[in-house]
Amino acid sequence: MNCFRQGDVEAACRLFNEMPMKNLVTWNCMISGYVQNQKISEAHEIFDTMPFRNVVSWTALLTGYAKCGKLEQARDLFDRMPERNVVSWNSMLAGYISNGRIDKAEELFDGMPIRNSVSWATMIDGYLNYGLVSEAQKLFNQVPVKTTSIYNALLSGYVENGYLEEACLLFNKMPQRDVASWTTMITCYSRVGKIESAKHLFDKMLEKDVAAWTAIIQGYLDNGKIEDACKLFEEMPYRDTVAWNSMICGYVHKGMLDNALQLFMQMPKRSIVSWNSILQGYVQQNDMDRAWNFFENMPCRDETSWNTIIAGYQSGEALILYCRMMKDGLKPVQGTFTTVVSVCGTLAIISWGRAIHLSVIKNGYEDDTMITSSLITMYSKCGFIDDAKLVFESIIKRDTVVWNAMIVALAYHGSGTEALALFSSMIQAGSGPDNVTFLGILTACAHRGLVDEGWKYFRSMEDWNLIPEPAHYACMVNLFGRSGLLNEAYNFIKQIHVGLPTHAWETLLGACRIQGNLELGELVSKEIFSNRSLNEGMYILLSNIYAEKGMWENAASIRAIMKHHGAKKEPACSWIEIKGKLSYFMYNGRSHPQIEVIHNHLQTLQVIMEEIG
């Protein structure tokens, strides 16, 4: 069994085959070992070849099928068992609960010929895992002999469901407490920010195990007291891998990667959680070169490893890694799908987006609001607004994020009236708007030139206790600018008291260029210069305003100032996917193999456009 515990299945199998004599215990160990390592087919093969079986053999295989979610096979084994004991019943009960079949668990529990404390605790725990607190309380009151483990099941459930007062009352009336009881209450107080109460309980404990130490350390970490956590960590008489990982994760979440790395190097034994925590640290700091090197050197990787590295990339690399992950048979999670769908939208790769959408459905994430909102945005950015609407309409429970995604999509597609109507539907549905909602609404008004409506919505932010951000002011400036109300836009910015609204000035400068208003453009530039917030984009805008007015010396002067300050505009680039092939274009670039044909078509289009005005 040591080989199985270390994950060395081949070594265990080799030793088993070399054994001259095998007894029932040996065969059962092989089944349990395969089950522990998620090798259910191999476990069943051993089961089938056994010369004789007992209740332990049947229960071990049943447990394996239940753990991997194959409830039909587990129930079939259970029904075919020549004899059952309470462990068999408990295994089937736990299988139903862990796979979300609380109804089947109830049915099985009611039919149990005999129950022990594990049976009662498992069922109570099952109710609490699904938030059925009153059902758990009723069942607890029916328990004939309440052991400490049964008290602990209800206590832990109260804590997990946020029932602090009930947890305290239960803890105080417990006839006997063990280390697990005290540890649960330490976690309880920590989660509600009562870290001093948690520490008081910890100090009162006569006996402390590594779990209790880890709980109080985690409590300090969760409450932002990393120095206190570090001090306790140093005082620990014994540390297991979980304790080390808690401290490393605490440092990573605080952005203290160097401290996390120092602990990581000191660890006597590292787990996959240790490696994933450091990987998360690199990704968190956006140091993707080191993150990739660390990822490549990991001794083993799991779904979390892949999902972390994929989430770190916001470009085509994420899609390549996603393919590698799927090829290895690993399961993507919410963050993975959100990242790759976002990348598809940014690069406008609709075929990839559709394929990933199918994978989202296949993996059961079609109701996840973060992913569905990303899908809406992706279809919108790819130009398929009708597909975005279909995704939106398929969502039964819509939160603010989903409503926002659809409103913004409609706004950027010029469907301002539809976006405003959707906003009204959102309010009627009981979803409160946030700052992102109003960005979408103001953008919709700007694209439709609805100045009065824009003003109304901007002022209504106060009714929702929302404070406008610089981006909202920029939207209002854009609304005025698109409507030719440049002086109103200028006066609007001058009244802002939110620091330096650089984005708003840049928006107005762009509007001055479009409207050909050189006088106001120069005035805006002086404001920007006085705030010392000029970026390369603003230099280019001002230079272009002069150039379009034929004032070449002024344009050259701006370019010279830009060069003196070291400002450099990054070349524009874009991607387009045609028949599954991704083409990349850069400003003034000529690397595309069909660049001459493309230029000829563009020139033809320009002539046609000029002819039709």
KOLDO-505858 format. One line per 3 residues: for each residue x, z, y of C-alpha. Coordinates in steps of 0.1 Angstrom, whole numbers, m for minus. Layout:
<sites>
X:Z:Y ~ ...
</sites>
This chain:
<sites>
0:0:0 ~ 30:5:24 ~ 36:m33:23
m1:m39:33 ~ 1:m13:61 ~ 31:m31:75
13:m64:72 ~ 36:m78:46 ~ 9:m93:23
33:m115:4 ~ 56:m86:m6 ~ 26:m66:m18
14:m95:m39 ~ 48:m100:m53 ~ 51:m64:m63
17:m64:m79 ~ 25:m95:m100 ~ 57:m79:m112
40:m48:m124 ~ 41:m46:m162 ~ 10:m23:m163
m19:m23:m139 ~ m46:4:m138 ~ m79:5:m119
m63:23:m90 ~ m37:m5:m86 ~ m64:m32:m86
m85:m13:m61 ~ m54:m9:m38 ~ m50:m47:m38
m86:m52:m28 ~ m84:m26:0 ~ m50:m40:11
m63:m76:14 ~ m94:m63:33 ~ m72:m43:58
m53:m76:65 ~ m85:m96:68 ~ m78:m116:37
m114:m115:23 ~ m111:m145:0 ~ m80:m131:m17
m97:m97:m20 ~ m127:m114:m37 ~ m103:m133:m60
m87:m100:m71 ~ m122:m86:m76 ~ m133:m115:m98
m101:m113:m120 ~ m103:m75:m126 ~ m107:m65:m162
m131:m38:m153 ~ m145:m24:m120 ~ m159:9:m107
m179:19:m76 ~ m147:20:m55 ~ m140:m17:m63
m175:m28:m52 ~ m174:m7:m21 ~ m140:m19:m10
m151:m56:m12 ~ m184:m48:4 ~ m166:m31:33
m144:m62:37 ~ m173:m86:40 ~ m191:m62:65
m160:m59:87 ~ m156:m97:90 ~ m193:m101:99
m205:m116:66 ~ m235:m94:62 ~ m253:m116:37
m224:m115:13 ~ m220:m77:19 ~ m257:m71:11
m256:m93:m20 ~ m227:m72:m33 ~ m246:m40:m24
m277:m52:m42 ~ m257:m62:m73 ~ m238:m29:m76
m244:m13:m111 ~ m241:21:m94 ~ m239:33:m59
m227:65:m43 ~ m231:78:m8 ~ m199:61:3
m214:27:m7 ~ m245:34:13 ~ m224:45:43
m203:14:41 ~ m234:m9:42 ~ m249:12:70
m217:10:91 ~ m216:m28:84 ~ m251:m33:99
m243:m12:129 ~ m209:m28:137 ~ m226:m62:136
m255:m54:159 ~ m282:m51:132 ~ m295:m17:142
m329:m26:127 ~ m314:m32:93 ~ m294:0:97
m325:20:103 ~ m342:5:73 ~ m312:12:51
m308:48:64 ~ m345:56:58 ~ m341:44:22
m310:64:14 ~ m315:86:m17 ~ m289:111:m4
m271:115:30 ~ m240:134:39 ~ m226:143:74
m210:108:76 ~ m244:91:71 ~ m260:111:99
m230:107:123 ~ m228:70:116 ~ m265:64:124
m264:87:155 ~ m233:68:166 ~ m250:35:160
m279:44:182 ~ m256:55:210 ~ m234:24:208
m265:4:218 ~ m276:28:245 ~ m305:42:224
m299:77:236 ~ m334:92:230 ~ m334:78:194
m300:94:188 ~ m313:128:202 ~ m343:126:179
m322:119:148 ~ m297:147:158 ~ m326:172:159
m336:161:123 ~ m301:168:108 ~ m305:197:83
m269:210:86 ~ m252:201:118 ~ m214:198:113
m188:196:140 ~ m185:158:133 ~ m222:153:139
m220:173:172 ~ m190:151:181 ~ m209:119:174
m236:129:199 ~ m211:143:224 ~ m190:111:224
m222:90:228 ~ m233:110:258 ~ m199:104:274
m199:67:266 ~ m234:63:281 ~ m226:83:312
m247:114:304 ~ m223:139:319 ~ m248:168:323
m261:164:287 ~ m225:162:274 ~ m216:195:292
m247:213:278 ~ m240:201:243 ~ m203:211:245
m212:246:257 ~ m237:252:229 ~ m215:239:200
m211:266:174 ~ m176:253:166 ~ m153:229:184
m124:209:172 ~ m96:190:190 ~ m118:159:191
m146:179:209 ~ m122:191:236 ~ m106:156:239
m140:140:244 ~ m149:163:273 ~ m115:157:289
m123:120:288 ~ m158:128:302 ~ m146:146:333
m118:120:339 ~ m143:91:340 ~ m164:107:367
m133:115:388 ~ m133:153:380 ~ m96:152:369
m90:188:379 ~ m119:199:356 ~ m104:178:328
m70:194:333 ~ m86:229:332 ~ m101:221:298
m68:207:286 ~ m50:239:296 ~ m76:260:278
m70:242:245 ~ m53:264:219 ~ m43:234:199
m34:200:213 ~ m27:169:194 ~ m13:136:206
m48:123:213 ~ m56:151:237 ~ m23:146:255
m30:109:257 ~ m66:115:270 ~ m54:137:299
m26:112:308 ~ m51:84:307 ~ m74:104:329
m47:108:356 ~ m39:71:353 ~ m76:61:357
m78:83:388 ~ m47:68:404 ~ m25:98:400
4:81:383 ~ 31:107:392 ~ 10:134:375
5:112:345 ~ 43:105:343 ~ 50:142:345
27:150:316 ~ 41:121:296 ~ 75:136:299
62:170:287 ~ 46:156:256 ~ 61:172:225
54:141:204 ~ 44:106:215 ~ 28:79:194
25:42:202 ~ m9:47:219 ~ 6:72:243
35:49:252 ~ 11:20:257 ~ m12:41:279
17:49:302 ~ 30:13:302 ~ m5:0:310
m8:25:338 ~ 24:13:354 ~ 13:m24:350
m21:m18:367 ~ m3:m1:396 ~ 20:m31:400
50:m10:389 ~ 63:m36:364 ~ 99:m23:366
88:12:355 ~ 67:m4:327 ~ 97:m24:315
119:6:315 ~ 94:25:292 ~ 90:m7:271
127:m8:264 ~ 127:30:255 ~ 99:27:230
110:36:194 ~ 83:12:180 ~ 64:m14:199
29:m28:190 ~ 13:m60:201 ~ m5:m40:228
29:m31:242 ~ 40:m67:244 ~ 7:m78:259
9:m52:286 ~ 42:m64:299 ~ 30:m100:297
0:m90:318 ~ 24:m74:343 ~ 43:m107:348
10:m127:351 ~ m3:m101:375 ~ 27:m107:397
22:m144:394 ~ 58:m147:379 ~ 48:m174:354
84:m184:346 ~ 92:m150:333 ~ 57:m146:318
63:m178:298 ~ 98:m168:287 ~ 84:m134:276
55:m150:258 ~ 78:m174:239 ~ 100:m145:228
71:m123:215 ~ 76:m114:178 ~ 39:m121:172
9:m131:194 ~ m28:m124:192 ~ m59:m136:211
m51:m113:240 ~ m15:m128:243 ~ m29:m163:245
m58:m155:268 ~ m34:m136:292 ~ m9:m165:295
m37:m191:299 ~ m54:m171:326 ~ m21:m170:345
m20:m207:349 ~ m43:m225:373 ~ m32:m260:365
m29:m285:336 ~ m6:m262:317 ~ m36:m240:310
m53:m268:292 ~ m23:m276:271 ~ m20:m239:261
m57:m238:254 ~ m53:m266:229 ~ m24:m249:212
m44:m217:210 ~ m74:m235:194 ~ m51:m253:170
m38:m219:159 ~ m74:m208:151 ~ m75:m181:177
m106:m172:196 ~ m108:m177:234 ~ m125:m150:255
m144:m149:288 ~ m112:m151:310 ~ m98:m180:290
m130:m201:294 ~ m133:m192:331 ~ m97:m203:337
m98:m236:318 ~ m132:m246:331 ~ m119:m239:367
m89:m261:360 ~ m111:m289:348 ~ m130:m287:380
m99:m287:402 ~ m84:m317:384 ~ m119:m334:380
m114:m339:343 ~ m150:m342:332 ~ m144:m351:295
m123:m320:290 ~ m149:m300:309 ~ m177:m312:286
m156:m305:255 ~ m149:m269:267 ~ m186:m265:276
m194:m272:239 ~ m168:m247:229 ~ m184:m221:252
m217:m226:234 ~ m201:m226:199 ~ m184:m192:207
m216:m177:220 ~ m208:m174:257 ~ m236:m197:270
m253:m166:286 ~ m221:m152:302 ~ m227:m155:340
m190:m157:349 ~ m185:m187:326 ~ m218:m204:334
m211:m201:371 ~ m176:m217:365 ~ m194:m245:346
m217:m251:375 ~ m187:m253:399 ~ m168:m276:375
m197:m301:372 ~ m201:m300:409 ~ m165:m307:417
m164:m335:391 ~ m194:m351:410 ~ m220:m344:383
m245:m323:404 ~ m274:m330:380 ~ m254:m314:351
m246:m284:373 ~ m284:m281:378 ~ m290:m283:341
m266:m254:334 ~ m282:m234:362 ~ m317:m240:349
m306:m230:313 ~ m296:m195:325 ~ m323:m169:319
m308:m139:336 ~ m292:m150:369 ~ m270:m127:389
m256:m132:424 ~ m225:m150:411 ~ m247:m177:393
m270:m182:424 ~ m239:m185:446 ~ m223:m211:424
m254:m233:426 ~ m260:m228:463 ~ m224:m237:471
m225:m267:448 ~ m256:m281:465 ~ m241:m274:500
m209:m294:492 ~ m230:m322:478 ~ m249:m325:511
m281:m312:496 ~ m285:m286:524 ~ m323:m284:523
m322:m278:486 ~ m295:m251:490 ~ m316:m233:516
m347:m235:493 ~ m326:m221:465 ~ m315:m192:487
m352:m183:493 ~ m358:m184:455 ~ m328:m161:451
m342:m135:475 ~ m377:m138:458 ~ m360:m132:424
m346:m99:436 ~ m309:m109:437 ~ m292:m96:468
m269:m121:486 ~ m232:m113:493 ~ m206:m128:516
m201:m158:492 ~ m238:m166:494 ~ m237:m169:532
m206:m191:530 ~ m226:m215:509 ~ m256:m213:533
m236:m218:564 ~ m218:m247:548 ~ m252:m262:539
m263:m259:575 ~ m231:m274:588 ~ m234:m305:565
m270:m310:577 ~ m263:m302:614 ~ m288:m273:613
m274:m253:642 ~ m304:m231:649 ~ m309:m223:612
m271:m216:609 ~ m273:m191:638 ~ m303:m174:621
m286:m170:588 ~ m253:m159:604 ~ m272:m131:623
m292:m121:592 ~ m260:m110:575 ~ m264:m77:593
m298:m72:577 ~ m280:m72:543 ~ m253:m48:555
m227:m76:553 ~ m198:m79:577 ~ m189:m115:586
m154:m125:575 ~ m130:m150:592 ~ m143:m177:567
m179:m172:580 ~ m167:m176:616 ~ m149:m208:606
m181:m221:590 ~ m200:m215:623 ~ m172:m233:642
m175:m261:617 ~ m213:m262:623 ~ m208:m265:660
m180:m290:657 ~ m200:m313:634 ~ m229:m312:658
m205:m321:688 ~ m210:m287:704 ~ m172:m281:709
m175:m259:740 ~ m200:m237:722 ~ m176:m234:693
m147:m225:717 ~ m168:m198:734 ~ m180:m185:700
m144:m180:688 ~ m134:m163:721 ~ m161:m136:714
m148:m128:679 ~ m132:m94:675 ~ m118:m96:639
m81:m100:645 ~ m67:m135:647 ~ m92:m160:633
m66:m187:625 ~ m89:m206:602 ~ m115:m208:629
m91:m222:654 ~ m78:m248:629 ~ m114:m258:622
m121:m263:659 ~ m88:m282:663 ~ m100:m306:635
m133:m310:653 ~ m115:m319:685 ~ m96:m346:667
m128:m360:652 ~ m147:m359:685 ~ m116:m372:704
m116:m343:728 ~ m79:m341:739 ~ m85:m316:767
m101:m290:745 ~ m76:m297:717 ~ m48:m288:741
m66:m256:752 ~ m71:m246:715 ~ m34:m253:708
m24:m230:736 ~ m46:m202:721 ~ m30:m208:687
5:m208:702 ~ m2:m176:721 ~ m13:m160:688
18:m173:670 ~ m4:m184:642 ~ 3:m221:641
9:m235:606 ~ 20:m269:595 ~ m16:m282:592
m23:m274:629 ~ 10:m291:640 ~ m1:m322:622
m36:m321:637 ~ m24:m317:673 ~ 2:m345:668
m25:m368:654 ~ m48:m361:684 ~ m20:m372:707
m12:m402:686 ~ m48:m414:685 ~ m49:m412:723
m17:m433:724 ~ 3:m403:738 ~ 34:m410:716
58:m388:735 ~ 35:m358:732 ~ 30:m365:695
68:m367:690 ~ 73:m335:709 ~ 49:m317:686
67:m331:656 ~ 100:m319:671 ~ 86:m284:676
73:m285:640 ~ 108:m295:627 ~ 125:m268:648
103:m241:633 ~ 109:m254:598 ~ 72:m262:592
67:m289:566 ~ 35:m303:554 ~ 32:m306:516
24:m341:505 ~ m12:m345:496 ~ m19:m352:459
m49:m359:437 ~ m59:m364:401 ~ m85:m387:385
m95:m391:349 ~ m105:m426:336 ~ m113:m431:299
m96:m399:289 ~ m64:m406:307 ~ m53:m385:337
m37:m403:367 ~ m18:m385:394 ~ m14:m398:430
8:m385:458 ~ 7:m394:495 ~ 30:m424:500
37:m424:463 ~ 42:m456:443 ~ 49:m442:408
15:m453:393 ~ 20:m484:371 ~ m10:m502:386
m2:m492:423 ~ m3:m528:436 ~ m37:m536:420
m50:m503:434 ~ m37:m512:469 ~ m53:m547:468
m87:m532:458 ~ m84:m506:486 ~ m76:m533:512
m107:m553:500 ~ m129:m522:503 ~ m116:m516:538
m125:m551:549 ~ m160:m548:534 ~ m165:m514:551
m154:m528:585 ~ m178:m557:581 ~ m208:m535:575
m197:m511:602
</sites>
